[in-house]
Amino acid sequence: MRRYDEPVQVRLSEGPDGTHGGGGPVPDAFLWRSRLYVVREVLASWLEREAWWEQSMSAGSRVVPERTVWRVEAGAGRALGTGVYDLAQAAPVAVPAMSGAGSGAGSGAVGVGAPVATQGEWWLLCHLD
């Protein structure tokens, strides 16, 4: 097993009912080191708590974030074969929505709307040999 902990871009597709993800979105492909890997099969998925000792306690928060880990079989092409990779998705973060309308006549202020959930960041954790 080789550990990486490198950011990747992941494309999601709707998984069929009865598979990992319970019919929700599952990884379909990912871009790592400028190479596109196509997911052939989702082997497993689970929730994992991040290490509490690595979290900043300055805000006084005692919540330990969770991330979803996907174990997938993927390949970058026929000549390279396939491998087993662990992809992790950080919990989505709520970000304030920005509106372009000003709050007053001619004020030019940017209003803040309701929070919008964004897709969490994705990481390639490891490649199992």
N, C-alpha and C positions, 0 to 999 in steps of 0.2 A: 504494500500500500504506500502510495506517495501522497503526502499532504501538501496542499497548495494555499488555501484561503485567499483566492484571487477573485475579484469581481468579474461577473459575466452578465451578458444580456440573455434573457430567456424569453422565448415565445411560448405562449400557452394556448391550448386548445381544450375544448370541452371533452372530458372523458366520458366514456359510456357508463351507464349505470352498472353497479356491481363491481367496479374496478377501484383501484386506489384513487382516492379523492372523492368517492361517493357520488360520481356524476358531475363533480365540479371541474374547474380548470386544472389541467395537468401539463407538465412540461412537454413540449412538442419538439423543440430544438433549442440549442444555445450557441452563442458566439463566444469562443474562448481563444485568446491569442490570435485574433484575426482569422480564425477558422470556424466554419459552421459545422456543428455536430447535430445530426438528426437522431432524435430519440427513437429507438426501435421498440423498446418496451419499458414500462414503469415497473420496477421489481418490488418496491416497497415505499412507504412514506410514513413518517412519524413526527410527533412534536418533541422538541428538545429545548430544555431551558438553557439559556446562556449562563455562563459562569458568573455567579453573584459577586465574586471577589474582584471581577474586572469591571464592574459597574461603578459609575460615579455616585457617591452617596451625598454629594454636596446639596442636592435638592431635597434631601431627606426622604426620598422615595424608597419604599421597601418592595416594590414590584420588580420581580425578575422577569425580563422579557423572554418570550418564547419565539422559536423559529420553527418553520416546517422544513423538514429534510426529505428530499426525494432521492431514492437510489434508482438510477436509470441505466439501461444498456443503450449506448449510443455510439455512432461512428461518424467519421468525417469523410468517408468515401469507401468505395469497395476495396481499393488497394491497401488501405490502412486497417481494415478490419474493424471490430467493435471493442469497446471496453466498458467497464462498469464505473460510474461516476456518482458521487454524492453532491447534490445541489441543495443549497439552503436558501430559503426565502425568509428574510427578516420580517417581523410583524409589520403590517402596514401602519403608516404614520398619518395622523390627522393633521392636515395643513389648512390654515385659514384660506378661504376662497377670496380672491381679490376681484373687485368689480371696477370697471372703468368709469362708472358714473361718479361724479363728485357728490359730496354730501351737502353742498350748498351752491347757490348760484355763483358761478365764476370762481369758486374756491380752489378748484383743481385738485382737491383732496381725493385720495383713493379710498373707497369704502371697503370694509372687511365684511364678508358674508359668513355663511355657515361653514363649518369645517368640511373639507373634502378629503376622503380617504384616498391615499395614493398607494400604488403597488409597492411593497417593500423591496429593498435591495436584494439582489441575488448574488450568491457566492459559490464558487466551485471549491468544495472542501477537500476532496481527495479523489484519487484515481486508484481503484483496486486492481492489482495485477492479476 
